[in-house]
Amino acid sequence: MLQKKAVTALVLLSVLGPVQAGEKEELLKLRSTTESLIKQLVKQGVLTEETAETMFKEAEAEAGKIASQARTAAALSNAASVGELADDEVRVSYIPDFIKDQIRDEIRAELREDVTGDVISKAKEEGWGLADALPEWTRKFKLSGDLRLRYEPVFYADENASGLSIFPFYPNGQAINQLGGARNAGLDLIENTTTNNQRFRQRFRLGIDADIAEGLEAGIRLSTGNFRDPVSTNQTMGQTGDRYDFNIDRAYLQYDDVDSFGFNWLSLMGGRIKNPFFVGGGEFTSGSELVWDTDLSFEGFAATYRYNLGLSNGLGDGARVLYATGGAFPLQEAPFSHNDKWLFGGQVGLDWGFKNKDNLRMALAYYDFKNITARPNTSTASGTCDVNSRENTASMPEFMQGGNTLATICRDGAFNDPLPSEFPGMVGLASEFKIVNFTARYDMALFDPIHLTLSGDYAKNIGFDSEKVAAARVLGGALGSGAVDEQTTAWQLRADLGWLRVDKKGNWSTFVAYKRVERDAVVDAFSDSDFHLGGTNAKGWILGANYALLNNVWLTSRWLTAEAITGPPYGIDVFQIDINTKF
């Protein structure tokens, strides 16, 4: 169609007879424009040079034919003019200039609209532009990323306890294990409880997704952050010019199968994946971090099965779906040992949509951690680390934030010391963790697009055994051994008001939450890393707001105030203000 109209335009412009000087100039301009358009289409690869040359030749041949016919018709007209007119004929010997101008303009406008419309239509159909300029395989890739800048001052309560006396209550287990024992830990032996500080931090993440085949996707996400910290992708500024770590945060395969109605009934994931379990939040409402921090990635395999209740196609408003998710995740491989650490998790849930855009979602989960408790060295009377078995050493956690009850795996010093050290050389978790977790969220769209969302989260560690914990040589040996009270419950209530998404200019949201996380309710390594600066044994409030300055640019502010549930006074207030961007 495009080629036909372009040839027609050339033909019409080639056979125009005698015209006034101004009209001839305008028509020549139009002819030049048409020829330039054809040449440009050749440059863009839409038309080949051979096709363009053929168009020009066809136009010239057609123009000659039409011109010949026009001369013949003119001769016959002149001959007829000397004769008499028929009764029903009228000869117009003069057409006013404004009528000729109108006819010419209408023809020109119609021709330009037709040619332009065909060009645009063909461009959309064939995907002209960058996509065609690059190899076809590049269309399978999608690039995304985000950057966050944060200012974070931390304030410690004036009444906080301090000094070595707080060691059995607030030890820095991570420092003890990394630095080779309590004596080597030095000033890092206990958590900071008194010194306020402030820091500037940033996070950069870059994701690449690739379509492998129908339903199969491969993905990778790189991120800043300490590679030893699984629950934070922040990079603290002030590294004396040292370059930042940039690590693989995710690397996975995911398969999604849909039925004939477009309903995604099955998802399979493997590798280093996002959290496959429902936690009550979304991209802009983090929901609950009671059990899992939002920055945590899971290593292993997971599957989700969804059952459409049949009240809709399972998509959009009013969708009602039952689902079940299960997964197996290796936590730590123990060489030369059968005691590898694992997490097995399962969750069943309901996603119930209403016609008025309200939504109720709830889920019940069970998380079973295997082989993560400390194995004290009882091979000698001293129980020092230099005579550890592989099982003893492998039971040491690779990461801890603080809060869980700790047990001494082995003591500082050597087995032949006359007086064994009272301080630990290596520590681990005293309790087993088998967590039952119930999460619910109700999203009310009465003021759509402004939503009011209410959510709750409850967790209970049913794996805690007071007798086993007391027998596990609870940290610090003679300083702190004995029975341990059961502190195994955690819960949170939260309310969000505003837009569900705040990546559009002018959108906003606010939120408030109260949470209480007892000492051994959840594994402190994977829980919220900001509340009480991470871990368990904390209770308090979270207040915050989001506001979009521009599309894909928004501010977030949060105030997290928390204090210890058990032990000497230990309160921490954290203020965060972020500027977020994504692309």
ZAMARGU-4260 file (C-alpha; in steps of 0.2 Angstrom, whole numbers, plus 5000, padded with zeros to 4 digits):
<rodrens>
0) 5000/5000/5000 | 5014/5012/5005 | 5024/5008/4989 | 5008/5010/4978 | 5004/5027/4985
5) 5021/5034/4984 | 5022/5029/4965 | 5005/5037/4963 | 5012/5053/4970 | 5026/5053/4959
10) 5015/5050/4944 | 5003/5064/4948 | 5018/5076/4951 | 5026/5071/4934 | 5011/5074/4923
15) 5005/5091/4929 | 5003/5102/4914 | 5006/5121/4912 | 5004/5129/4929 | 5007/5146/4936
20) 5025/5150/4943 | 5020/5149/4961 | 5010/5133/4959 | 5024/5125/4949 | 5036/5129/4964
25) 5024/5121/4977 | 5022/5106/4966 | 5040/5104/4964 | 5043/5105/4983 | 5030/5091/4985
30) 5038/5080/4972 | 5055/5083/4981 | 5048/5079/4997 | 5041/5062/4991 | 5057/5057/4983
35) 5066/5062/4999 | 5054/5051/5009 | 5058/5036/4998 | 5076/5038/4999 | 5075/5040/5018
40) 5065/5023/5018 | 5080/5015/5009 | 5092/5022/5022 | 5081/5015/5036 | 5081/4998/5027
45) 5062/4998/5025 | 5064/4998/5006 | 5078/4991/4996 | 5088/5001/4983 | 5081/4990/4969
50) 5063/4993/4975 | 5065/5012/4975 | 5073/5011/4958 | 5058/5001/4952 | 5046/5014/4960
55) 5055/5028/4950 | 5054/5019/4934 | 5036/5014/4936 | 5032/5032/4940 | 5041/5039/4924
60) 5033/5026/4913 | 5015/5029/4920 | 5018/5047/4919 | 5023/5046/4901 | 5007/5036/4898
65) 4996/5048/4907 | 5004/5063/4898 | 5001/5055/4881 | 4983/5052/4886 | 4981/5070/4892
70) 4988/5077/4876 | 4975/5066/4866 | 4961/5072/4877 | 4966/5090/4875 | 4967/5089/4856
75) 4949/5081/4856 | 4943/5095/4868 | 4950/5108/4856 | 4942/5100/4841 | 4926/5099/4850
80) 4927/5117/4856 | 4924/5123/4838 | 4908/5113/4836 | 4892/5116/4845 | 4888/5111/4863
85) 4876/5098/4866 | 4860/5103/4875 | 4865/5095/4891 | 4884/5101/4891 | 4891/5116/4900
90) 4909/5122/4896 | 4918/5131/4910 | 4931/5142/4902 | 4938/5150/4919 | 4941/5143/4936
95) 4944/5155/4950 | 4961/5155/4958 | 4954/5152/4976 | 4945/5136/4969 | 4961/5129/4961
100) 4971/5133/4977 | 4958/5124/4988 | 4958/5109/4976 | 4977/5108/4976 | 4978/5110/4995
105) 4965/5096/4998 | 4974/5084/4986 | 4991/5088/4994 | 4985/5086/5012 | 4976/5070/5008
110) 4991/5063/4999 | 5003/5067/5014 | 4991/5060/5027 | 4990/5044/5017 | 5008/5042/5014
115) 5012/5047/5032 | 4999/5035/5039 | 5006/5020/5029 | 5024/5024/5035 | 5018/5024/5053
120) 5008/5009/5052 | 5022/4999/5043 | 5034/5005/5057 | 5023/4999/5071 | 5020/4982/5062
125) 5038/4979/5058 | 5046/4987/5074 | 5057/5000/5065 | 5070/5009/5076 | 5082/5003/5089
130) 5075/4985/5091 | 5078/4981/5073 | 5095/4990/5073 | 5101/4978/5086 | 5102/4959/5084
135) 5086/4949/5087 | 5093/4940/5103 | 5094/4957/5112 | 5075/4958/5112 | 5075/4943/5125
140) 5084/4954/5138 | 5076/4966/5150 | 5087/4978/5161 | 5081/4986/5177 | 5089/4994/5192
145) 5087/5005/5207 | 5098/5017/5217 | 5095/5023/5235 | 5104/5036/5245 | 5101/5036/5264
150) 5105/5047/5279 | 5104/5037/5295 | 5107/5044/5313 | 5106/5032/5327 | 5102/5037/5345
155) 5105/5027/5361 | 5094/5029/5376 | 5102/5039/5390 | 5097/5025/5403 | 5105/5011/5393
160) 5117/4999/5403 | 5135/4998/5398 | 5151/4990/5403 | 5157/4972/5404 | 5142/4968/5415
165) 5131/4967/5400 | 5141/4954/5391 | 5130/4939/5395 | 5115/4949/5390 | 5121/4958/5374
170) 5136/4949/5368 | 5142/4952/5350 | 5142/4935/5344 | 5147/4939/5326 | 5163/4947/5332
175) 5167/4933/5344 | 5166/4920/5330 | 5175/4931/5317 | 5189/4937/5327 | 5193/4921/5336
180) 5186/4922/5353 | 5180/4934/5366 | 5198/4939/5371 | 5202/4943/5353 | 5186/4953/5351
185) 5192/4966/5363 | 5181/4981/5363 | 5169/4973/5350 | 5165/4959/5363 | 5148/4968/5368
190) 5136/4978/5357 | 5137/4997/5357 | 5124/5003/5370 | 5129/5021/5373 | 5138/5030/5358
195) 5126/5039/5346 | 5132/5039/5327 | 5127/5044/5310 | 5131/5037/5293 | 5127/5040/5275
200) 5123/5024/5265 | 5118/5019/5248 | 5112/5005/5238 | 5113/5001/5220 | 5105/4986/5212
205) 5106/4980/5194 | 5095/4967/5187 | 5095/4957/5170 | 5081/4946/5165 | 5081/4935/5150
210) 5067/4925/5141 | 5074/4908/5137 | 5058/4899/5131 | 5040/4901/5133 | 5037/4902/5152
215) 5055/4900/5156 | 5065/4915/5163 | 5083/4917/5169 | 5087/4931/5180 | 5102/4939/5189
220) 5103/4954/5201 | 5119/4962/5206 | 5119/4973/5222 | 5131/4983/5233 | 5133/4977/5251
225) 5144/4967/5263 | 5145/4949/5256 | 5145/4942/5273 | 5128/4951/5278 | 5113/4942/5270
230) 5100/4955/5276 | 5107/4971/5270 | 5112/4978/5253 | 5118/4995/5260 | 5135/5001/5257
235) 5141/5013/5271 | 5150/5029/5264 | 5167/5033/5271 | 5178/5020/5264 | 5194/5031/5261
240) 5191/5029/5243 | 5190/5010/5242 | 5179/5003/5229 | 5162/4996/5234 | 5158/4977/5234
245) 5146/4973/5220 | 5140/4955/5223 | 5128/4943/5215 | 5112/4945/5225 | 5101/4934/5214
250) 5104/4921/5200 | 5089/4910/5196 | 5078/4901/5184 | 5060/4902/5185 | 5046/4893/5175
255) 5028/4899/5175 | 5014/4889/5167 | 4998/4897/5162 | 4982/4888/5157 | 4971/4892/5142
260) 4963/4907/5152 | 4980/4915/5155 | 4979/4909/5174 | 4997/4906/5181 | 4994/4890/5190
265) 5012/4884/5193 | 5028/4893/5197 | 5045/4884/5199 | 5060/4893/5205 | 5078/4887/5208
270) 5095/4896/5212 | 5097/4911/5222 | 5079/4918/5222 | 5068/4931/5230 | 5057/4926/5245
275) 5044/4914/5239 | 5033/4916/5254 | 5019/4929/5257 | 5025/4942/5271 | 5010/4954/5270
280) 5019/4968/5259 | 5023/4974/5242 | 5036/4984/5233 | 5032/5000/5242 | 5024/4992/5258
285) 5037/4981/5265 | 5024/4973/5276 | 5031/4962/5290 | 5049/4959/5292 | 5045/4948/5308
290) 5053/4932/5301 | 5062/4938/5285 | 5071/4954/5281 | 5065/4961/5264 | 5083/4961/5257
295) 5085/4942/5261 | 5087/4931/5246 | 5084/4912/5247 | 5096/4899/5240 | 5088/4883/5234
300) 5072/4878/5226 | 5053/4883/5228 | 5037/4879/5220 | 5020/4888/5221 | 5004/4879/5215
305) 4988/4890/5213 | 4970/4885/5212 | 4957/4896/5204 | 4941/4895/5214 | 4932/4898/5197
310) 4923/4914/5202 | 4933/4924/5189 | 4948/4920/5177 | 4960/4922/5192 | 4966/4939/5185
315) 4961/4957/5190 | 4948/4963/5202 | 4938/4949/5210 | 4951/4936/5208 | 4950/4922/5221
320) 4964/4910/5222 | 4970/4896/5234 | 4989/4893/5234 | 5002/4882/5242 | 5021/4886/5242
325) 5035/4874/5247 | 5054/4875/5247 | 5070/4867/5252 | 5085/4879/5255 | 5103/4874/5260
330) 5109/4886/5273 | 5127/4880/5276 | 5137/4866/5269 | 5147/4857/5282 | 5162/4848/5274
335) 5166/4830/5280 | 5150/4830/5290 | 5132/4824/5288 | 5126/4839/5298 | 5123/4852/5283
340) 5111/4866/5289 | 5094/4867/5280 | 5078/4876/5280 | 5062/4868/5274 | 5047/4879/5272
345) 5029/4877/5267 | 5015/4890/5266 | 4996/4888/5261 | 4986/4904/5258 | 4971/4912/5251
350) 4970/4928/5240 | 4952/4934/5240 | 4948/4949/5229 | 4931/4958/5229 | 4922/4967/5215
355) 4925/4984/5224 | 4944/4982/5223 | 4945/4977/5241 | 4957/4962/5244 | 4960/4950/5258
360) 4975/4939/5259 | 4981/4927/5272 | 4993/4913/5274 | 4999/4900/5287 | 5017/4895/5286
365) 5029/4882/5294 | 5048/4884/5294 | 5059/4870/5300 | 5078/4874/5302 | 5089/4859/5303
370) 5106/4857/5312 | 5108/4875/5316 | 5110/4873/5335 | 5127/4874/5343 | 5136/4858/5347
375) 5147/4861/5362 | 5164/4853/5363 | 5164/4841/5378 | 5178/4830/5372 | 5190/4837/5386
380) 5188/4845/5402 | 5194/4862/5396 | 5183/4861/5380 | 5194/4873/5371 | 5192/4877/5352
385) 5209/4869/5348 | 5202/4852/5351 | 5186/4855/5342 | 5178/4841/5331 | 5172/4846/5313
390) 5154/4845/5320 | 5158/4857/5334 | 5166/4870/5322 | 5152/4867/5308 | 5139/4872/5321
395) 5145/4890/5322 | 5133/4901/5313 | 5141/4911/5298 | 5130/4926/5302 | 5121/4933/5318
400) 5113/4950/5321 | 5110/4947/5340 | 5096/4943/5352 | 5095/4924/5351 | 5100/4914/5366
405) 5118/4909/5363 | 5128/4893/5369 | 5147/4891/5370 | 5153/4879/5357 | 5171/4880/5364
410) 5181/4891/5376 | 5196/4902/5373 | 5213/4895/5377 | 5222/4879/5374 | 5217/4862/5381
415) 5233/4861/5392 | 5230/4877/5401 | 5230/4875/5419 | 5214/4886/5421 | 5202/4885/5407
420) 5195/4901/5401 | 5178/4907/5406 | 5176/4916/5390 | 5169/4908/5374 | 5180/4906/5359
425) 5166/4901/5348 | 5147/4903/5350 | 5131/4896/5342 | 5112/4896/5344 | 5106/4887/5360
430) 5088/4883/5354 | 5081/4874/5339 | 5069/4884/5328 | 5053/4877/5321 | 5042/4892/5317
435) 5023/4893/5314 | 5019/4909/5306 | 5002/4917/5302 | 5001/4933/5291 | 4985/4942/5285
440) 4982/4958/5276 | 4966/4967/5271 | 4967/4981/5258 | 4952/4993/5258 | 4949/5003/5242
445) 4935/5013/5248 | 4944/5029/5243 | 4953/5022/5227 | 4966/5026/5222 | 4969/5030/5240
450) 4969/5013/5250 | 4969/5009/5268 | 4978/4993/5272 | 4978/4984/5288 | 4990/4969/5291
455) 4995/4958/5305 | 5009/4945/5308 | 5011/4932/5321 | 5026/4919/5324 | 5029/4906/5337
460) 5044/4895/5339 | 5038/4878/5344 | 5055/4870/5343 | 5061/4879/5359 | 5065/4866/5373
465) 5070/4874/5390 | 5079/4859/5396 | 5089/4857/5381 | 5094/4875/5380 | 5099/4875/5399
470) 5110/4859/5395 | 5118/4868/5380 | 5131/4878/5391 | 5122/4895/5388 | 5134/4909/5385
475) 5146/4914/5395 | 5149/4898/5405 | 5151/4901/5423 | 5145/4919/5420 | 5128/4915/5413
480) 5124/4897/5413 | 5107/4890/5420 | 5089/4889/5415 | 5083/4901/5402 | 5065/4908/5401
485) 5055/4904/5386 | 5054/4919/5375 | 5047/4912/5359 | 5033/4923/5352 | 5033/4938/5340
490) 5019/4948/5332 | 5016/4964/5323 | 5002/4975/5318 | 5003/4988/5304 | 4992/5001/5295
495) 4996/5009/5278 | 4986/5024/5270 | 4989/5031/5253 | 4993/5025/5235 | 4998/5007/5233
500) 5012/5013/5222 | 5022/5029/5225 | 5033/5029/5209 | 5021/5042/5201 | 5024/5060/5204
505) 5013/5067/5218 | 5008/5049/5225 | 5011/5047/5244 | 5008/5035/5258 | 5010/5034/5277
510) 5012/5019/5288 | 5013/5015/5307 | 5017/4998/5315 | 5020/4991/5332 | 5030/4975/5334
515) 5037/4964/5348 | 5050/4950/5344 | 5055/4940/5359 | 5072/4933/5361 | 5070/4915/5353
520) 5054/4918/5342 | 5063/4919/5326 | 5081/4917/5319 | 5089/4933/5322 | 5101/4932/5307
525) 5086/4933/5295 | 5075/4945/5304 | 5073/4964/5301 | 5090/4973/5300 | 5084/4990/5305
530) 5072/4988/5320 | 5083/4989/5335 | 5098/4988/5323 | 5093/4970/5319 | 5089/4954/5327
535) 5077/4949/5341 | 5073/4954/5359 | 5065/4970/5355 | 5048/4979/5355 | 5043/4996/5349
540) 5035/5007/5335 | 5039/5011/5317 | 5032/5027/5309 | 5035/5032/5291 | 5030/5040/5275
545) 5033/5040/5256 | 5031/5054/5243 | 5035/5054/5225 | 5044/5069/5219 | 5045/5064/5201
550) 5040/5048/5191 | 5051/5035/5198 | 5059/5046/5211 | 5052/5046/5229 | 5057/5051/5246
555) 5055/5039/5261 | 5057/5043/5279 | 5056/5031/5294 | 5057/5032/5313 | 5060/5016/5322
560) 5060/5017/5341 | 5063/5001/5350 | 5069/4994/5367 | 5075/4977/5374 | 5061/4965/5381
565) 5073/4956/5393 | 5089/4961/5401 | 5096/4978/5406 | 5089/4994/5398 | 5094/4994/5380
570) 5084/5007/5369 | 5089/5012/5351 | 5080/5025/5340 | 5084/5025/5321 | 5079/5038/5309
575) 5081/5035/5290 | 5078/5047/5276 | 5080/5040/5259 | 5079/5046/5241 | 5075/5032/5229
580) 5076/5030/5210 | 5072/5016/5199 | 5073/5013/5180
</rodrens>
